[in-house]
Amino acid sequence: MEIATFLSSFNHSEAANDNKYDMFKDDDIKYDAIQEHKMAIVAVEADLDEQLIEIRKILKHSKLNYVTVAGIEVSTQKITFLLRDTGLMTSI
């Protein structure tokens, strides 16, 4: 593949902003697998949003959100439990 052809596959402004999700152009059929994975990511994010609504109801904590810790997204309540269980949190 020629370098110019390869570079034309990128949305350079999104790549410069480190937006890995949108850095490939959607209309490039050479990267159908990327489009399929992007759609799968959207589906998982929707599932997580639905799960968060249920978790908020169960815990009666309407402001509970997910945060990213070391590249892993977890609920803020789970972080509290993790810190307490590992002894890293001294006061709860």
C-alpha positions in Angstrom: 0.0 0.0 0.0 1.3 3.4 -0.9 2.0 5.8 2.0 -0.3 8.5 0.5 -3.1 6.0 0.2 -2.6 4.8 3.8 -2.5 8.3 5.1 -5.7 9.2 3.3 -7.5 6.6 5.4 -7.1 8.7 8.5 -9.1 11.6 9.8 -6.0 13.6 10.7 -7.7 16.1 13.0 -9.2 13.3 15.1 -5.8 11.5 15.2 -4.1 14.7 16.3 -6.6 14.9 19.2 -5.8 11.3 20.1 -9.4 10.3 19.3 -8.8 6.6 18.6 -12.5 6.0 18.0 -12.9 8.4 15.1 -9.4 8.5 13.6 -10.3 6.2 10.7 -12.6 7.6 8.0 -15.9 5.7 8.0 -16.3 5.6 4.2 -13.1 3.6 3.7 -14.2 0.0 2.9 -10.7 -1.3 3.5 -11.3 -1.1 7.2 -14.8 -2.7 7.6 -13.6 -4.5 10.7 -12.9 -1.2 12.4 -16.4 0.0 11.6 -17.8 -3.3 13.0 -15.8 -2.9 16.2 -16.9 0.7 16.6 -20.5 -0.4 16.4 -19.8 -3.1 19.0 -18.3 -0.4 21.3 -21.4 1.7 20.9 -23.5 -1.3 21.9 -21.4 -2.0 25.0 -21.6 1.6 26.0 -25.3 1.5 25.7 -25.4 -1.6 27.9 -23.2 0.1 30.5 -25.5 3.1 30.5 -28.5 0.9 31.1 -26.7 -1.0 33.8 -25.7 2.2 35.6 -29.3 3.2 35.8 -30.2 0.0 37.5 -27.2 0.3 39.8 -28.2 3.8 40.8 -31.7 2.5 41.7 -30.4 -0.4 43.7 -27.9 1.7 45.7 -30.2 4.7 45.9 -27.3 6.8 44.6 -28.6 9.0 41.7 -25.3 10.6 41.0 -23.3 7.5 40.7 -21.1 7.4 37.6 -18.4 5.4 35.9 -14.8 6.6 36.0 -11.7 5.4 34.2 -9.0 4.0 36.5 -5.8 2.8 34.8 -7.6 2.4 31.6 -10.5 0.4 33.1 -13.9 1.9 33.5 -15.6 1.1 36.8 -18.4 2.7 38.9 -17.4 5.1 41.6 -19.1 2.9 44.2 -17.0 -0.1 43.1 -13.9 2.0 43.6 -14.9 2.7 47.2 -15.4 -1.0 47.8 -12.1 -1.9 46.1 -10.2 0.7 48.2 -11.9 -0.5 51.4 -11.4 -4.2 50.7 -7.7 -3.7 49.9 -7.1 -1.5 52.9 -6.2 1.6 50.8 -9.1 3.5 52.3 -8.9 4.1 56.0 -12.2 5.9 56.6 -15.6 5.0 55.1 
